[in-house]
Amino acid sequence: MIKNAYLWYMARIATPLNLSEQDIEELTSMSRANKLDHRYVVRSRIILKLHEGKSYDQVQQELSIGREAVAKWKKRFVTSGVSGLKDKPGRGVKPTYTDEDKARIVQKACEKPEGGYTNWSQRRIAAELGMSQGTVQKTLKEHALKPHKVDYWCGKSTDPEFEEKMLNVIGLYLHPDEKAIVLSVDEKTQIQALDRSQPELPMRSGNAKRLTATYKRNGTVSLIAALAVHKGEITAETINKNNHQNFLKFLKKLYRKYPGKHLHIIADNLNVHKHKKVHEWISSKKRVSIHFTPTYSSWLNQIEIWFNILTKDVLKGGVWHSKKQLVDQILNYIETYNKTRAKPFQWTYKGNSSVYKKSLH
């Protein structure tokens, strides 16, 4: 009787598992993982506790699992190592939707929606096809489809003289004449002096700067500006209307600002830049030349880079109680920019630039 009881007791004690250092490291990592499925965490802990010499009963109690589970995963580990703790192929719920169903999702996402919509949402695709939104989301992810996202590209210019004009402008950037000043000129129009119906709440720890959604307009202003490409200096003034008179007036201001220098003016194809009066004045001046960017290629004009800087530094999220306040802030910013930040934009093109030099001669 005593002998049988002793044998029964010994059978309840698990034989400690001898694990390699690599097994211990991998199992410990699994047992502490936050993003791993819980079933794998439990299985790794079973093996670690058996390695510590704990009995089946102790493992059952500490992990709140059945004895059969302890025996099963111990056997699987002894047979196949850590990989034996993974699910066998075929485990789990079979997919509800077939490849044909997924193809329908892809086709629908690539079609133009009806009913006045411009783009599809995952929810509307699911409703159209009678499927769950989760299935639609998973399928679109598998096929790298994002109906909510739009990419833009710069289409090819229709200008028949694109290459000639492009080479001319870039040649001025890279290889200007020693006694020349290259000026990128353009206008930024319809800058709104927006005020808010309630005072601005400044940023503080835990909260971003806050503005009311309701606003009032205190007028608009336009800015005409010139970037001295090889100095980074900005010359600018505000204008009430973008017309050839103001453009010509600004060119004359630049002419007086840089005496004894040949001015190469880079501008886009706006009508006010090509007005008869502008052309006549430039033709009468020996030290002024104007160079137009190709059609649909105003991005070649470096002043557009500076306008983006102005928008981020000054215009985005600004509050102005009057048009004059907006004008004063813009002019104050330009003065500060010229004193503290003005420098040429860095050219990052790594190819052969000699072709641009040849285009100037």
C-alpha positions, 0 to 999 in steps of 0.5 A: 500500500505504501509502495503504491502511494509512493509510486503515485506521488512520484508520478505527479512530479514532473521531470525537470526539462534541460534547456539550452541557453538559446531555448531559455532566451527565446522562451523568456522573450516569448513569455514577456511579449506584449504583442504575441498571441496569449496562447504562445505566451502561456505555452512558453511559460509552461516550459519555463516552469517545468525547467524550474522543476515545478510539478504538473500540479504547480504549473496547473495552479499558477497558469490556471490551465488543465493538466492535459495542456501541460503534458501536451506542450511538454511533449511537443517541446521535447519532440520539436523544440521551441518550434513545436509550441507553434500551431500546426497548419490548418488550425483556426477558422477557415477564411469566409471569403474566396479569392473571387470575393477579394477580386470583387473588392479590388475591382470596386476600389479601383472603380469610380464611385457613383452618387456624387462621390469622388473617392471610396471609403472602406465602409462604403465598399463593404456596404456595396459588396455586403462584406465586413469592413475588416475584410475590405481593410485586410484585402486592400492592405494585401494589394497595397490599395489606398482609396483615400490617398491621392498622389500628384505628379508633375505632368510634362510641359506642353511648351515646345521650347521646354528644354531650351527655357529650362536649360537657360533658367538652370544655367543662370542658377549654376553659372551666372555672369560675374557682374550679373544679379539673378532675381526670381520674381513672382507674386503671392496673391489673395493673402487673407487677413483672418481674425477669429471670433474669440481670442487665441488660446496659446500653446501650453503643456499638453495642449496645442495652440487653439483657434476658434473655427469661426472667423472674419475676414479683414481684407486681402493683400498681395505680395510681390517679391524677388529672391536674389538667387546667389545671395538669398536676399528678399526684396518685396512689397505689398500690392493691392492689385496684381497688374502690369503697372505694379509689376513694372513699378517693382522691376524699376525698384530692382533696377535702382537697387542694383546699379551697375549690375545686369539683372536677369529676371526669372518670371513665369508666363503670367500675362502681366509679366508679358505686357507690352509696357513691360516689354518696351521698358525692358527693351529700353534697358541694356542691363535688364533681361527677362527669362520666362519659365516653360509653360506649367513649370513655375516650379523652376522659379526659386521664389516659390521655395521662399513663398512656402517658407513664408507660409509656414513661418507667418501665414499658417495659423495667423490671426490679424485684427486688420489688413495693416497688421498683416502687412506690417507682420509680413514686412517685419518678417522679411526684414528679420529673414534678410538679417538672420537667415538669407542665404542661397538655396543649396543645389542638390543636383549631382549630374553633369552641370556643364550642359547648363553652362553651354546653354548660356553661350 
